[in-house]
C-alpha cells in the first residue's frame, strides 16, 4: 500500500533528498515547508508534482497523507506542537532524527495521529546526490505499529531495508551509529595525526590510509568483527604493541595514548574470539590497563 501524497517539513539536505527520491517512486510531494524559499524552490523544480512551498507559519495548509519532519532535533517538538494545533486531518507523521524517539511527537499522537521515527543510516550532504543513496540503505523505524508499517512500505518503495527497535533503545541505537560513522572519522583523523609525526603531509597520510581502510571494510562485509581483525592484536604480538606504546609516548599525546589503549583492549577481546594465545593476551591487557590507570592517576594528582 503506497500513499499518493507526502509533505516534508524541513526541506534541507535530507528532506530535499527524500522529496526527490520519493517523487521518483510515484509519491506525490504536495508541500515543502522551509525557511529558505530559494533552496526549497530548487528542490521543487526537480519534482514533477510541483509541490507548493510553505513557510513555518503556514502549517495549517499541509493536507497530505504522510508528513515527514526533517528539521534539526532541537526543533522537532515545536514543529510537532504547531502541527498538532493546525492540522485538520490525521496524517501519518514521521520524524527522521536518529537520536530522538517517536515520543517527541506526543502532541500529534494525542490528537490521534499515528507517529513514528524513520531514520536512514546514510550520510546526506546534498539533496540531489543524496536522493540516489537510499537504494540499499537501512532505515531504523520505531513508534506506533500502523505508522511503522507505513514506514516499512515507504522504505521498500525507496528500495531500502528497514528494521525496528524498541522506543526505549532509540538513543543507544544512535550512539552506535555515531560510533560507526562519526567516531570512525575521528579515529582516522588520529591515525593521520600519527603519520604526520612521521613527516607526512596530512593529505598524503589520508591518501595512504584509504586503501587500508577500504580493505578492512571489505573484510567486515564478508566476516565477523573477530574474523576481520588483523595485525598486532590479532597475532597477540606483545613485543610490537610495546614498541607502539613507546613511540606514542614520544609524541607526548595523552589523548592518542588513551585512544590506542582503549581500542587495544577491545581488540584483545576480538583476538580472544579468534583463538589467539591467552597468556600473551592477558599480558597485553595488563599493560594497556596500566597505561590507562597511570594516566588517570596523573590527572587526579594535578
C-alpha positions as CSV (number, residue, x, y, z in Angstrom):
1,X,0.0,0.0,0.0
2,X,1.5,3.3,-1.1
3,X,0.3,6.8,-0.3
4,X,-0.1,9.3,-3.0
5,X,0.8,12.4,-1.1
6,X,3.6,13.4,1.2
7,X,4.6,16.8,2.8
8,X,8.0,17.5,4.1
9,X,8.7,19.9,6.9
10,X,12.3,21.0,6.7
11,X,13.3,20.9,3.0
12,X,17.1,20.8,3.7
13,X,19.6,18.2,2.7
14,X,17.8,15.1,4.0
15,X,14.3,16.5,3.5
16,X,15.2,17.5,-0.1
17,X,16.8,14.2,-0.8
18,X,13.7,12.3,0.4
19,X,11.4,14.6,-1.6
20,X,13.3,14.0,-4.8
21,X,13.7,10.2,-4.2
22,X,10.0,9.7,-3.2
23,X,8.8,11.7,-6.2
24,X,10.7,9.4,-8.5
25,X,8.9,6.4,-7.0
26,X,5.5,7.8,-7.7
27,X,4.7,9.6,-4.5
28,X,3.1,13.0,-4.9
29,X,5.0,15.6,-2.9
30,X,2.4,18.1,-2.0
31,X,4.1,20.6,0.2
32,X,7.7,21.6,1.1
33,X,7.9,23.6,4.3
34,X,11.1,25.6,4.6
35,X,12.5,28.9,5.9
36,X,14.6,29.2,2.8
37,X,12.3,29.7,-0.2
38,X,15.2,29.7,-2.7
39,X,16.6,26.3,-1.6
40,X,13.1,24.8,-1.4
41,X,12.3,26.1,-4.9
42,X,15.4,24.4,-6.4
43,X,14.2,21.1,-4.9
44,X,10.6,21.7,-6.1
45,X,11.8,22.3,-9.6
46,X,13.2,18.7,-9.7
47,X,9.8,17.2,-8.7
48,X,7.1,16.5,-11.3
49,X,4.2,17.2,-8.9
50,X,5.3,20.8,-8.5
51,X,4.9,20.9,-4.7
52,X,3.7,24.1,-3.0
53,X,6.3,25.8,-0.9
54,X,5.1,26.9,2.5
55,X,6.8,28.7,5.4
56,X,6.7,27.6,9.1
57,X,3.6,29.8,9.7
58,X,1.5,28.1,7.1
59,X,1.4,24.6,8.6
60,X,-2.4,24.6,8.5
61,X,-2.2,24.3,4.7
62,X,-0.5,20.9,5.0
63,X,-3.0,18.4,3.7
64,X,-1.1,15.2,2.7
65,X,-1.5,11.6,3.8
66,X,2.0,11.5,5.2
67,X,4.1,14.2,6.9
68,X,7.9,13.8,7.2
69,X,9.5,16.1,9.8
70,X,13.2,16.5,8.7
71,X,14.2,19.5,10.8
72,X,17.0,19.6,13.4
73,X,16.4,17.6,16.5
74,X,16.0,20.7,18.7
75,X,13.1,21.8,16.5
76,X,11.1,18.6,16.2
77,X,8.9,19.2,19.3
78,X,8.0,22.8,18.3
79,X,7.1,21.6,14.8
80,X,5.1,18.7,16.2
81,X,3.2,21.1,18.6
82,X,2.5,23.5,15.8
83,X,1.2,20.8,13.5
84,X,-1.0,19.4,16.3
85,X,-2.6,22.8,16.7
86,X,-3.2,23.4,13.0
87,X,-3.8,20.2,11.1
88,X,-7.5,19.5,10.3
89,X,-6.8,15.8,9.4
90,X,-4.9,12.9,10.8
91,X,-1.9,12.0,8.6
92,X,0.9,9.5,9.5
93,X,3.7,11.6,10.9
94,X,7.4,10.7,11.0
95,X,10.5,12.5,12.1
96,X,13.9,11.5,10.8
97,X,16.1,12.0,13.9
98,X,18.4,9.2,14.8
99,X,18.8,10.1,18.5
100,X,15.2,11.1,19.4
101,X,12.3,8.6,19.7
102,X,8.8,8.9,18.3
103,X,7.7,10.1,21.8
104,X,8.8,13.6,20.8
105,X,5.7,13.7,18.6
106,X,3.4,13.1,21.6
107,X,1.2,16.1,20.8
108,X,0.3,14.8,17.4
109,X,-0.2,11.3,18.9
110,X,-2.6,12.9,21.5
111,X,-4.5,14.4,18.6
112,X,-5.0,10.9,17.0
113,X,-2.1,10.7,14.5
114,X,-0.1,7.5,14.2
115,X,3.5,8.6,14.7
116,X,7.0,7.0,14.3
117,X,10.6,7.9,13.7
118,X,12.2,6.9,10.4
119,X,16.0,7.3,10.3
120,X,18.1,6.4,7.3
121,X,21.5,5.1,8.2
122,X,23.3,7.1,5.5
123,X,25.2,10.4,5.3
124,X,23.4,13.0,3.1
125,X,25.4,16.2,2.4
126,X,23.5,17.3,-0.7
127,X,19.8,16.8,-1.6
128,X,20.4,15.9,-5.2
129,X,23.2,13.5,-4.7
130,X,21.5,12.1,-1.5
131,X,18.4,11.2,-3.5
132,X,20.4,8.4,-5.1
133,X,21.7,7.0,-1.8
134,X,18.5,5.4,-0.3
135,X,18.6,2.3,-2.5
136,X,20.1,-0.5,-0.4
137,X,20.3,1.8,2.7
138,X,19.0,0.7,6.1
139,X,16.3,2.6,7.9
140,X,15.5,2.4,11.6
141,X,11.8,2.5,12.4
142,X,10.1,2.8,15.8
143,X,6.8,4.0,17.0
144,X,3.1,3.2,16.6
145,X,2.5,-0.1,14.8
146,X,0.4,1.4,12.0
147,X,3.0,4.1,11.4
148,X,5.9,1.7,11.4
149,X,4.0,-0.5,8.9
150,X,3.6,2.5,6.7
151,X,7.2,3.4,7.1
152,X,8.2,0.0,6.0
153,X,6.3,0.4,2.8
154,X,7.9,3.8,2.2
155,X,11.4,2.3,2.7
156,X,10.5,-0.6,0.5
157,X,9.4,1.8,-2.3
158,X,12.8,3.5,-1.9
159,X,14.4,0.1,-2.4
160,X,15.8,0.4,1.1
161,X,15.8,-2.0,4.0
162,X,14.0,-1.5,7.3
163,X,14.5,-2.7,10.8
164,X,12.8,-1.8,14.1
165,X,13.9,-1.3,17.7
166,X,12.1,-0.6,20.9
167,X,11.4,3.1,21.6
168,X,13.5,3.0,24.8
169,X,16.6,2.0,22.8
170,X,16.5,4.8,20.3
171,X,19.3,6.9,21.8
172,X,21.6,3.9,22.3
173,X,20.9,3.0,18.6
174,X,22.0,6.4,17.5
175,X,25.1,6.3,19.7
176,X,26.1,3.1,17.9
177,X,25.6,4.8,14.5
178,X,27.7,7.7,15.6
179,X,30.4,5.3,16.8
180,X,30.5,3.6,13.5
181,X,30.4,6.8,11.4
182,X,31.5,10.0,13.2
183,X,33.9,8.2,15.6
184,X,35.4,6.3,12.7
185,X,36.2,9.6,11.0
186,X,37.7,10.8,14.3
187,X,39.7,7.6,14.6
188,X,41.1,8.0,11.1
189,X,42.0,11.6,11.9
190,X,44.0,10.3,14.8
191,X,45.9,7.9,12.5
192,X,46.5,10.8,10.1
193,X,48.0,12.8,13.0
194,X,50.3,9.9,13.9
195,X,51.5,9.7,10.4
196,X,52.0,13.5,10.3
197,X,54.5,13.0,13.2
198,X,56.3,10.7,10.8
199,X,56.9,13.6,8.4
200,X,53.9,13.1,6.0
201,X,51.6,15.8,5.0
202,X,48.0,15.2,6.3
203,X,46.5,14.9,2.8
204,X,49.2,12.4,1.8
205,X,48.7,10.5,5.0
206,X,45.0,10.2,4.3
207,X,45.6,9.0,0.8
208,X,48.0,6.3,2.1
209,X,45.5,5.1,4.7
210,X,42.4,5.0,2.5
211,X,43.2,1.7,0.7
212,X,43.9,0.0,4.1
213,X,40.6,1.3,5.5
214,X,38.7,0.2,2.4
215,X,40.2,-3.3,2.6
216,X,39.2,-3.5,6.2
217,X,35.6,-2.6,5.4
218,X,35.7,-5.1,2.7
219,X,36.8,-7.8,5.2
220,X,34.0,-6.8,7.5
221,X,31.4,-7.3,4.7
222,X,32.5,-10.9,4.5
223,X,33.5,-11.8,8.1
224,X,32.6,-11.2,11.7
225,X,34.5,-8.4,13.5
226,X,36.6,-11.0,15.2
227,X,37.4,-12.7,11.8
228,X,38.1,-9.3,10.2
229,X,40.7,-8.3,12.8
230,X,44.3,-8.4,11.5
231,X,47.6,-7.2,12.7
232,X,49.3,-6.8,16.0
233,X,46.4,-7.6,18.3
234,X,45.1,-10.4,16.2
235,X,48.5,-12.1,16.5
236,X,48.8,-11.3,20.2
237,X,52.1,-9.6,19.3
238,X,53.2,-8.4,22.7
239,X,56.6,-7.0,21.5
240,X,55.2,-4.9,18.7
241,X,52.5,-3.4,21.0
242,X,55.2,-2.3,23.4
243,X,57.0,-0.6,20.6
244,X,53.8,1.1,19.6
245,X,53.3,2.5,23.1
246,X,56.9,3.7,23.3
247,X,56.5,5.6,20.0
248,X,53.2,7.1,21.2
249,X,54.9,8.2,24.4
250,X,57.4,10.1,22.3
251,X,54.6,12.0,20.7
252,X,53.6,13.2,24.2
253,X,50.0,12.9,23.3
254,X,47.9,11.6,26.2
255,X,44.8,11.6,24.0
256,X,46.3,9.3,21.4
257,X,47.7,7.1,24.1
258,X,44.2,6.7,25.6
259,X,42.7,6.0,22.2
260,X,45.3,3.3,21.3
261,X,45.0,1.7,24.8
262,X,41.2,1.7,24.9
263,X,40.8,0.3,21.4
264,X,43.6,-2.1,22.1
265,X,41.6,-3.6,25.0
266,X,38.6,-4.0,22.7
267,X,40.8,-5.6,20.0
268,X,42.1,-8.1,22.6
269,X,38.5,-9.4,23.1
270,X,38.2,-9.9,19.3
271,X,41.6,-11.6,19.3
272,X,40.5,-13.9,22.0
273,X,37.5,-14.9,19.9
274,X,40.0,-15.7,17.1
275,X,41.8,-18.1,19.4
276,X,44.9,-16.1,20.0
277,X,47.4,-17.1,22.7
278,X,45.6,-16.4,26.0
279,X,48.8,-15.9,28.0
280,X,50.0,-13.2,25.7
281,X,46.6,-11.6,25.5
282,X,46.5,-11.4,29.3
283,X,49.9,-9.8,29.4
284,X,48.9,-7.3,26.8
285,X,45.7,-6.5,28.7
286,X,47.6,-5.8,31.9
287,X,50.0,-3.4,30.2
288,X,47.2,-1.5,28.5
289,X,45.2,-1.3,31.7
290,X,48.3,0.0,33.5
291,X,48.7,2.7,30.8
292,X,45.2,3.9,31.3
293,X,45.4,3.7,35.1
294,X,48.7,5.6,35.2
295,X,47.3,8.4,33.1
296,X,44.1,8.6,35.2
297,X,46.3,8.8,38.4
298,X,48.4,11.6,37.0
299,X,45.3,13.6,36.1
300,X,43.8,13.1,39.6
301,X,47.1,14.3,41.1
302,X,47.2,17.6,39.2
